[in-house]
Amino acid sequence: MPPQPPRPDALVIAKTGDMSYSDILRAVKKDVNLKQLGENVSRIRKTAKGETLFELRRARTGSTHEYRNEINRVLGDQAQIRTLS
């Protein structure tokens, strides 16, 4: 059995405040500084725990940690952001 290819980097956003799944998506999508993130996302889905998962493309510009810091600035204390590499 051939080895499986590595999974792409991802960002997981867990809500800690009153924001809903759609409110988080709306806030992230409308921020001008996160436009580059939007171009590098291959898939957005909701996890089994109710968190928001942004799966990034392999050939991306910018780093996952930079995106994490920018999302943290936008959402503040309403969400907790983790990176998966």
Biopython code that builds the backbone (N, CA, C, O; Angstrom):
import numpy as np
from Bio.PDB.StructureBuilder import StructureBuilder

atoms = [
    (1, "MET", "N", (0.849, -1.173, 0.000)),
    (1, "MET", "CA", (0.000, 0.000, 0.000)),
    (1, "MET", "C", (0.897, 1.241, 0.000)),
    (1, "MET", "O", (1.756, 1.372, 0.873)),
    (2, "PRO", "N", (0.717, 2.148, -0.957)),
    (2, "PRO", "CA", (1.556, 3.351, -1.023)),
    (2, "PRO", "C", (1.236, 4.296, 0.136)),
    (2, "PRO", "O", (0.105, 4.324, 0.623)),
    (3, "PRO", "N", (2.224, 5.064, 0.572)),
    (3, "PRO", "CA", (1.956, 6.013, 1.664)),
    (3, "PRO", "C", (0.993, 7.098, 1.216)),
    (3, "PRO", "O", (0.996, 7.514, 0.057)),
    (4, "GLN", "N", (0.175, 7.545, 2.145)),
    (4, "GLN", "CA", (-0.791, 8.591, 1.831)),
    (4, "GLN", "C", (-0.082, 9.938, 1.752)),
    (4, "GLN", "O", (0.848, 10.198, 2.517)),
    (5, "PRO", "N", (-0.515, 10.793, 0.835)),
    (5, "PRO", "CA", (0.094, 12.119, 0.747)),
    (5, "PRO", "C", (-0.211, 12.915, 2.017)),
    (5, "PRO", "O", (-1.239, 12.686, 2.654)),
    (6, "PRO", "N", (0.660, 13.835, 2.388)),
    (6, "PRO", "CA", (0.411, 14.629, 3.600)),
    (6, "PRO", "C", (-0.821, 15.511, 3.436)),
    (6, "PRO", "O", (-1.135, 15.973, 2.339)),
    (7, "ARG", "N", (-1.491, 15.726, 4.522)),
    (7, "ARG", "CA", (-2.671, 16.598, 4.502)),
    (7, "ARG", "C", (-2.224, 18.047, 4.403)),
    (7, "ARG", "O", (-1.163, 18.413, 4.909)),
    (8, "PRO", "N", (-3.036, 18.871, 3.748)),
    (8, "PRO", "CA", (-2.690, 20.297, 3.659)),
    (8, "PRO", "C", (-2.851, 20.979, 5.013)),
    (8, "PRO", "O", (-3.537, 20.470, 5.899)),
    (9, "ASP", "N", (-2.219, 22.125, 5.161)),
    (9, "ASP", "CA", (-2.367, 22.918, 6.382)),
    (9, "ASP", "C", (-3.822, 23.341, 6.535)),
    (9, "ASP", "O", (-4.558, 23.448, 5.554)),
    (10, "ALA", "N", (-4.220, 23.578, 7.773)),
    (10, "ALA", "CA", (-5.596, 23.990, 8.030)),
    (10, "ALA", "C", (-5.641, 24.923, 9.233)),
    (10, "ALA", "O", (-4.731, 24.934, 10.062)),
    (11, "LEU", "N", (-6.702, 25.695, 9.313)),
    (11, "LEU", "CA", (-6.991, 26.554, 10.454)),
    (11, "LEU", "C", (-8.312, 26.098, 11.051)),
    (11, "LEU", "O", (-9.286, 25.894, 10.326)),
    (12, "VAL", "N", (-8.351, 25.937, 12.368)),
    (12, "VAL", "CA", (-9.567, 25.525, 13.064)),
    (12, "VAL", "C", (-9.981, 26.672, 13.974)),
    (12, "VAL", "O", (-9.192, 27.150, 14.789)),
    (13, "ILE", "N", (-11.227, 27.105, 13.827)),
    (13, "ILE", "CA", (-11.742, 28.211, 14.630)),
    (13, "ILE", "C", (-12.852, 27.672, 15.520)),
    (13, "ILE", "O", (-13.892, 27.229, 15.034)),
    (14, "ALA", "N", (-12.619, 27.713, 16.831)),
    (14, "ALA", "CA", (-13.614, 27.275, 17.810)),
    (14, "ALA", "C", (-14.210, 28.518, 18.456)),
    (14, "ALA", "O", (-13.474, 29.370, 18.954)),
    (15, "LYS", "N", (-15.516, 28.629, 18.452)),
    (15, "LYS", "CA", (-16.138, 29.826, 19.019)),
    (15, "LYS", "C", (-16.097, 29.761, 20.545)),
    (15, "LYS", "O", (-16.325, 28.708, 21.141)),
    (16, "THR", "N", (-15.804, 30.893, 21.160)),
    (16, "THR", "CA", (-15.785, 30.990, 22.614)),
    (16, "THR", "C", (-16.783, 32.032, 23.100)),
    (16, "THR", "O", (-17.049, 32.131, 24.298)),
    (17, "GLY", "N", (-17.329, 32.799, 22.182)),
    (17, "GLY", "CA", (-18.284, 33.851, 22.530)),
    (17, "GLY", "C", (-19.657, 33.536, 21.975)),
    (17, "GLY", "O", (-20.036, 32.373, 21.841)),
    (18, "ASP", "N", (-20.395, 34.580, 21.656)),
    (18, "ASP", "CA", (-21.774, 34.450, 21.186)),
    (18, "ASP", "C", (-21.893, 34.335, 19.668)),
    (18, "ASP", "O", (-23.001, 34.186, 19.151)),
    (19, "MET", "N", (-20.778, 34.401, 18.947)),
    (19, "MET", "CA", (-20.834, 34.352, 17.482)),
    (19, "MET", "C", (-21.237, 32.963, 17.006)),
    (19, "MET", "O", (-20.810, 31.954, 17.567)),
    (20, "SER", "N", (-22.062, 32.924, 15.969)),
    (20, "SER", "CA", (-22.452, 31.648, 15.377)),
    (20, "SER", "C", (-21.477, 31.285, 14.261)),
    (20, "SER", "O", (-20.607, 32.077, 13.901)),
    (21, "TYR", "N", (-21.632, 30.090, 13.724)),
    (21, "TYR", "CA", (-20.815, 29.607, 12.607)),
    (21, "TYR", "C", (-20.879, 30.592, 11.448)),
    (21, "TYR", "O", (-19.848, 30.943, 10.873)),
    (22, "SER", "N", (-22.076, 31.039, 11.102)),
    (22, "SER", "CA", (-22.230, 31.968, 9.975)),
    (22, "SER", "C", (-21.664, 33.346, 10.293)),
    (22, "SER", "O", (-21.145, 34.014, 9.398)),
    (23, "ASP", "N", (-21.751, 33.792, 11.556)),
    (23, "ASP", "CA", (-21.178, 35.083, 11.938)),
    (23, "ASP", "C", (-19.651, 35.062, 11.800)),
    (23, "ASP", "O", (-19.047, 36.037, 11.353)),
    (24, "ILE", "N", (-19.036, 33.939, 12.190)),
    (24, "ILE", "CA", (-17.579, 33.794, 12.071)),
    (24, "ILE", "C", (-17.174, 33.845, 10.607)),
    (24, "ILE", "O", (-16.241, 34.562, 10.246)),
    (25, "LEU", "N", (-17.867, 33.093, 9.762)),
    (25, "LEU", "CA", (-17.555, 33.097, 8.335)),
    (25, "LEU", "C", (-17.715, 34.490, 7.733)),
    (25, "LEU", "O", (-16.872, 34.937, 6.954)),
    (26, "ARG", "N", (-18.783, 35.163, 8.091)),
    (26, "ARG", "CA", (-19.056, 36.496, 7.557)),
    (26, "ARG", "C", (-17.949, 37.471, 7.968)),
    (26, "ARG", "O", (-17.484, 38.258, 7.143)),
    (27, "ALA", "N", (-17.526, 37.426, 9.223)),
    (27, "ALA", "CA", (-16.490, 38.336, 9.717)),
    (27, "ALA", "C", (-15.156, 38.079, 9.019)),
    (27, "ALA", "O", (-14.441, 39.020, 8.675)),
    (28, "VAL", "N", (-14.822, 36.814, 8.811)),
    (28, "VAL", "CA", (-13.555, 36.469, 8.168)),
    (28, "VAL", "C", (-13.582, 36.841, 6.690)),
    (28, "VAL", "O", (-12.598, 37.359, 6.163)),
    (29, "LYS", "N", (-14.701, 36.580, 6.020)),
    (29, "LYS", "CA", (-14.787, 36.857, 4.582)),
    (29, "LYS", "C", (-14.818, 38.344, 4.264)),
    (29, "LYS", "O", (-14.320, 38.748, 3.214)),
    (30, "LYS", "N", (-15.391, 39.176, 5.142)),
    (30, "LYS", "CA", (-15.526, 40.594, 4.804)),
    (30, "LYS", "C", (-14.291, 41.413, 5.150)),
    (30, "LYS", "O", (-14.184, 42.556, 4.705)),
    (31, "ASP", "N", (-13.352, 40.873, 5.929)),
    (31, "ASP", "CA", (-12.153, 41.618, 6.288)),
    (31, "ASP", "C", (-11.219, 41.743, 5.088)),
    (31, "ASP", "O", (-10.895, 40.748, 4.441)),
    (32, "VAL", "N", (-10.793, 42.962, 4.796)),
    (32, "VAL", "CA", (-9.946, 43.238, 3.629)),
    (32, "VAL", "C", (-8.578, 42.566, 3.768)),
    (32, "VAL", "O", (-8.029, 42.073, 2.782)),
    (33, "ASN", "N", (-8.027, 42.542, 4.977)),
    (33, "ASN", "CA", (-6.700, 41.963, 5.196)),
    (33, "ASN", "C", (-6.684, 40.449, 5.023)),
    (33, "ASN", "O", (-5.613, 39.862, 4.874)),
    (34, "LEU", "N", (-7.844, 39.810, 5.040)),
    (34, "LEU", "CA", (-7.921, 38.354, 4.894)),
    (34, "LEU", "C", (-8.295, 37.938, 3.474)),
    (34, "LEU", "O", (-8.626, 36.775, 3.242)),
    (35, "LYS", "N", (-8.249, 38.858, 2.535)),
    (35, "LYS", "CA", (-8.572, 38.532, 1.140)),
    (35, "LYS", "C", (-7.623, 37.458, 0.602)),
    (35, "LYS", "O", (-8.050, 36.553, -0.116)),
    (36, "GLN", "N", (-6.342, 37.558, 0.948)),
    (36, "GLN", "CA", (-5.358, 36.573, 0.501)),
    (36, "GLN", "C", (-5.667, 35.192, 1.083)),
    (36, "GLN", "O", (-5.467, 34.180, 0.410)),
    (37, "LEU", "N", (-6.148, 35.142, 2.312)),
    (37, "LEU", "CA", (-6.546, 33.858, 2.899)),
    (37, "LEU", "C", (-7.668, 33.244, 2.091)),
    (37, "LEU", "O", (-7.638, 32.045, 1.813)),
    (38, "GLY", "N", (-8.657, 34.032, 1.707)),
    (38, "GLY", "CA", (-9.784, 33.535, 0.927)),
    (38, "GLY", "C", (-9.355, 32.922, -0.391)),
    (38, "GLY", "O", (-9.965, 31.960, -0.857)),
    (39, "GLU", "N", (-8.308, 33.469, -0.998)),
    (39, "GLU", "CA", (-7.810, 32.930, -2.258)),
    (39, "GLU", "C", (-7.060, 31.616, -2.069)),
    (39, "GLU", "O", (-6.893, 30.860, -3.026)),
    (40, "ASN", "N", (-6.606, 31.333, -0.846)),
    (40, "ASN", "CA", (-5.816, 30.133, -0.582)),
    (40, "ASN", "C", (-6.593, 29.035, 0.137)),
    (40, "ASN", "O", (-6.023, 27.997, 0.471)),
    (41, "VAL", "N", (-7.868, 29.244, 0.376)),
    (41, "VAL", "CA", (-8.688, 28.225, 1.031)),
    (41, "VAL", "C", (-9.261, 27.299, -0.031)),
    (41, "VAL", "O", (-9.867, 27.750, -1.003)),
    (42, "SER", "N", (-9.065, 26.000, 0.166)),
    (42, "SER", "CA", (-9.618, 25.043, -0.792)),
    (42, "SER", "C", (-10.978, 24.534, -0.334)),
    (42, "SER", "O", (-11.810, 24.148, -1.155)),
    (43, "ARG", "N", (-11.208, 24.534, 0.990)),
    (43, "ARG", "CA", (-12.466, 24.002, 1.504)),
    (43, "ARG", "C", (-12.750, 24.586, 2.881)),
    (43, "ARG", "O", (-11.838, 24.759, 3.689)),
    (44, "ILE", "N", (-14.004, 24.887, 3.143)),
    (44, "ILE", "CA", (-14.463, 25.332, 4.464)),
    (44, "ILE", "C", (-15.541, 24.360, 4.899)),
    (44, "ILE", "O", (-16.480, 24.077, 4.155)),
    (45, "ARG", "N", (-15.396, 23.850, 6.117)),
    (45, "ARG", "CA", (-16.432, 22.946, 6.606)),
    (45, "ARG", "C", (-16.564, 23.076, 8.108)),
    (45, "ARG", "O", (-15.716, 23.663, 8.780)),
    (46, "LYS", "N", (-17.632, 22.523, 8.611)),
    (46, "LYS", "CA", (-17.900, 22.519, 10.030)),
    (46, "LYS", "C", (-17.480, 21.157, 10.566)),
    (46, "LYS", "O", (-17.847, 20.135, 9.987)),
    (47, "THR", "N", (-16.717, 21.118, 11.661)),
    (47, "THR", "CA", (-16.251, 19.853, 12.213)),
    (47, "THR", "C", (-17.347, 19.219, 13.071)),
    (47, "THR", "O", (-18.392, 19.824, 13.314)),
    (48, "ALA", "N", (-17.090, 17.998, 13.522)),
    (48, "ALA", "CA", (-18.054, 17.292, 14.373)),
    (48, "ALA", "C", (-18.272, 18.032, 15.699)),
    (48, "ALA", "O", (-19.351, 17.947, 16.286)),
    (49, "LYS", "N", (-17.263, 18.748, 16.165)),
    (49, "LYS", "CA", (-17.376, 19.515, 17.412)),
    (49, "LYS", "C", (-18.057, 20.866, 17.212)),
    (49, "LYS", "O", (-18.285, 21.597, 18.176)),
    (50, "GLY", "N", (-18.383, 21.199, 15.958)),
    (50, "GLY", "CA", (-19.026, 22.476, 15.660)),
    (50, "GLY", "C", (-18.047, 23.589, 15.381)),
    (50, "GLY", "O", (-18.439, 24.754, 15.318)),
    (51, "GLU", "N", (-16.767, 23.254, 15.210)),
    (51, "GLU", "CA", (-15.751, 24.247, 14.895)),
    (51, "GLU", "C", (-15.713, 24.484, 13.384)),
    (51, "GLU", "O", (-16.201, 23.661, 12.609)),
    (52, "THR", "N", (-15.137, 25.601, 12.975)),
    (52, "THR", "CA", (-14.997, 25.929, 11.566)),
    (52, "THR", "C", (-13.594, 25.544, 11.115)),
    (52, "THR", "O", (-12.611, 25.944, 11.738)),
    (53, "LEU", "N", (-13.492, 24.765, 10.033)),
    (53, "LEU", "CA", (-12.203, 24.315, 9.520)),
    (53, "LEU", "C", (-11.963, 24.923, 8.154)),
    (53, "LEU", "O", (-12.771, 24.749, 7.241)),
    (54, "PHE", "N", (-10.846, 25.641, 8.007)),
    (54, "PHE", "CA", (-10.415, 26.196, 6.727)),
    (54, "PHE", "C", (-9.258, 25.343, 6.237)),
    (54, "PHE", "O", (-8.174, 25.383, 6.821)),
    (55, "GLU", "N", (-9.466, 24.573, 5.177)),
    (55, "GLU", "CA", (-8.400, 23.761, 4.611)),
    (55, "GLU", "C", (-7.708, 24.581, 3.527)),
    (55, "GLU", "O", (-8.359, 25.076, 2.607)),
    (56, "LEU", "N", (-6.387, 24.722, 3.637)),
    (56, "LEU", "CA", (-5.630, 25.579, 2.724)),
    (56, "LEU", "C", (-5.047, 24.779, 1.569)),
    (56, "LEU", "O", (-4.783, 23.582, 1.689)),
    (57, "ARG", "N", (-4.853, 25.460, 0.457)),
    (57, "ARG", "CA", (-4.215, 24.842, -0.707)),
    (57, "ARG", "C", (-2.739, 24.639, -0.424)),
    (57, "ARG", "O", (-2.157, 25.326, 0.416)),
    (58, "ARG", "N", (-2.138, 23.697, -1.125)),
    (58, "ARG", "CA", (-0.704, 23.431, -0.933)),
    (58, "ARG", "C", (0.157, 24.577, -1.452)),
    (58, "ARG", "O", (1.051, 25.038, -0.742)),
    (59, "ALA", "N", (-0.089, 25.044, -2.663)),
    (59, "ALA", "CA", (0.694, 26.137, -3.251)),
    (59, "ALA", "C", (0.070, 27.448, -2.806)),
    (59, "ALA", "O", (-0.728, 28.041, -3.531)),
    (60, "ARG", "N", (0.429, 27.892, -1.630)),
    (60, "ARG", "CA", (-0.197, 29.085, -1.076)),
    (60, "ARG", "C", (0.842, 30.174, -0.864)),
    (60, "ARG", "O", (2.043, 29.907, -0.815)),
    (61, "THR", "N", (0.367, 31.389, -0.742)),
    (61, "THR", "CA", (1.236, 32.505, -0.386)),
    (61, "THR", "C", (0.891, 32.896, 1.035)),
    (61, "THR", "O", (-0.271, 32.824, 1.436)),
    (62, "GLY", "N", (1.877, 33.304, 1.792)),
    (62, "GLY", "CA", (1.640, 33.624, 3.193)),
    (62, "GLY", "C", (1.724, 32.369, 4.037)),
    (62, "GLY", "O", (1.602, 31.255, 3.526)),
    (63, "SER", "N", (1.933, 32.553, 5.333)),
    (63, "SER", "CA", (2.050, 31.390, 6.198)),
    (63, "SER", "C", (0.771, 31.183, 7.000)),
    (63, "SER", "O", (-0.018, 32.106, 7.202)),
    (64, "THR", "N", (0.593, 29.963, 7.445)),
    (64, "THR", "CA", (-0.580, 29.612, 8.233)),
    (64, "THR", "C", (-0.607, 30.420, 9.526)),
    (64, "THR", "O", (-1.676, 30.828, 9.979)),
    (65, "HIS", "N", (0.556, 30.652, 10.121)),
    (65, "HIS", "CA", (0.613, 31.416, 11.373)),
    (65, "HIS", "C", (0.242, 32.889, 11.162)),
    (65, "HIS", "O", (-0.364, 33.508, 12.036)),
    (66, "GLU", "N", (0.605, 33.446, 10.004)),
    (66, "GLU", "CA", (0.201, 34.823, 9.707)),
    (66, "GLU", "C", (-1.311, 34.915, 9.582)),
    (66, "GLU", "O", (-1.917, 35.861, 10.085)),
    (67, "TYR", "N", (-1.931, 33.935, 8.912)),
    (67, "TYR", "CA", (-3.391, 33.912, 8.788)),
    (67, "TYR", "C", (-4.027, 33.773, 10.168)),
    (67, "TYR", "O", (-5.029, 34.425, 10.462)),
    (68, "ARG", "N", (-3.451, 32.934, 11.005)),
    (68, "ARG", "CA", (-3.983, 32.712, 12.353)),
    (68, "ARG", "C", (-3.978, 34.022, 13.138)),
    (68, "ARG", "O", (-4.967, 34.370, 13.784)),
    (69, "ASN", "N", (-2.869, 34.740, 13.080)),
    (69, "ASN", "CA", (-2.767, 36.008, 13.806)),
    (69, "ASN", "C", (-3.770, 37.036, 13.281)),
    (69, "ASN", "O", (-4.356, 37.786, 14.063)),
    (70, "GLU", "N", (-3.966, 37.072, 11.985)),
    (70, "GLU", "CA", (-4.902, 38.034, 11.395)),
    (70, "GLU", "C", (-6.351, 37.689, 11.765)),
    (70, "GLU", "O", (-7.138, 38.585, 12.069)),
    (71, "ILE", "N", (-6.707, 36.409, 11.742)),
    (71, "ILE", "CA", (-8.062, 35.997, 12.145)),
    (71, "ILE", "C", (-8.273, 36.304, 13.619)),
    (71, "ILE", "O", (-9.352, 36.739, 14.022)),
    (72, "ASN", "N", (-7.241, 36.078, 14.421)),
    (72, "ASN", "CA", (-7.327, 36.375, 15.855)),
    (72, "ASN", "C", (-7.580, 37.858, 16.080)),
    (72, "ASN", "O", (-8.316, 38.229, 16.995)),
    (73, "ARG", "N", (-6.975, 38.716, 15.251)),
    (73, "ARG", "CA", (-7.194, 40.158, 15.349)),
    (73, "ARG", "C", (-8.644, 40.509, 15.007)),
    (73, "ARG", "O", (-9.253, 41.359, 15.657)),
    (74, "VAL", "N", (-9.192, 39.844, 13.978)),
    (74, "VAL", "CA", (-10.550, 40.137, 13.526)),
    (74, "VAL", "C", (-11.597, 39.648, 14.533)),
    (74, "VAL", "O", (-12.535, 40.375, 14.860)),
    (75, "LEU", "N", (-11.434, 38.422, 15.019)),
    (75, "LEU", "CA", (-12.451, 37.816, 15.883)),
    (75, "LEU", "C", (-12.255, 38.139, 17.361)),
    (75, "LEU", "O", (-13.205, 38.060, 18.139)),
    (76, "GLY", "N", (-11.048, 38.500, 17.755)),
    (76, "GLY", "CA", (-10.782, 38.851, 19.150)),
    (76, "GLY", "C", (-11.031, 37.699, 20.094)),
    (76, "GLY", "O", (-10.609, 36.571, 19.838)),
    (77, "ASP", "N", (-11.721, 37.984, 21.192)),
    (77, "ASP", "CA", (-11.969, 36.950, 22.198)),
    (77, "ASP", "C", (-13.226, 36.124, 21.903)),
    (77, "ASP", "O", (-13.666, 35.342, 22.745)),
    (78, "GLN", "N", (-13.800, 36.295, 20.716)),
    (78, "GLN", "CA", (-14.991, 35.540, 20.333)),
    (78, "GLN", "C", (-14.662, 34.125, 19.848)),
    (78, "GLN", "O", (-15.556, 33.287, 19.728)),
    (79, "ALA", "N", (-13.380, 33.858, 19.569)),
    (79, "ALA", "CA", (-13.009, 32.561, 19.025)),
    (79, "ALA", "C", (-11.580, 32.211, 19.387)),
    (79, "ALA", "O", (-10.754, 33.080, 19.665)),
    (80, "GLN", "N", (-11.310, 30.911, 19.376)),
    (80, "GLN", "CA", (-9.953, 30.403, 19.600)),
    (80, "GLN", "C", (-9.501, 29.755, 18.304)),
    (80, "GLN", "O", (-10.223, 28.929, 17.745)),
    (81, "ILE", "N", (-8.309, 30.116, 17.811)),
    (81, "ILE", "CA", (-7.832, 29.648, 16.518)),
    (81, "ILE", "C", (-6.636, 28.726, 16.726)),
    (81, "ILE", "O", (-5.710, 29.047, 17.470)),
    (82, "ARG", "N", (-6.670, 27.560, 16.047)),
    (82, "ARG", "CA", (-5.555, 26.603, 16.052)),
    (82, "ARG", "C", (-5.100, 26.377, 14.637)),
    (82, "ARG", "O", (-5.894, 26.472, 13.701)),
    (83, "THR", "N", (-3.813, 26.073, 14.468)),
    (83, "THR", "CA", (-3.296, 25.703, 13.156)),
    (83, "THR", "C", (-2.994, 24.229, 13.139)),
    (83, "THR", "O", (-2.537, 23.670, 14.136)),
    (84, "LEU", "N", (-3.247, 23.591, 12.009)),
    (84, "LEU", "CA", (-2.914, 22.179, 11.815)),
    (84, "LEU", "C", (-1.958, 22.115, 10.643)),
    (84, "LEU", "O", (-2.274, 22.583, 9.550)),
    (85, "SER", "N", (-0.798, 21.539, 10.866)),
    (85, "SER", "CA", (0.203, 21.437, 9.801)),
    (85, "SER", "C", (0.567, 19.993, 9.565)),
    (85, "SER", "O", (1.397, 19.698, 8.705)),
]
sb = StructureBuilder()
sb.init_structure("model")
sb.init_model(0)
sb.init_chain("A")
sb.init_seg("    ")
for serial, (resi, resn, name, xyz) in enumerate(atoms, 1):
    if name == "N":
        sb.init_residue(resn, " ", resi, " ")
    sb.init_atom(name, np.array(xyz, "f"), 0.0, 1.0, " ", f" {name:<3s}", serial, name[0])
structure = sb.get_structure()
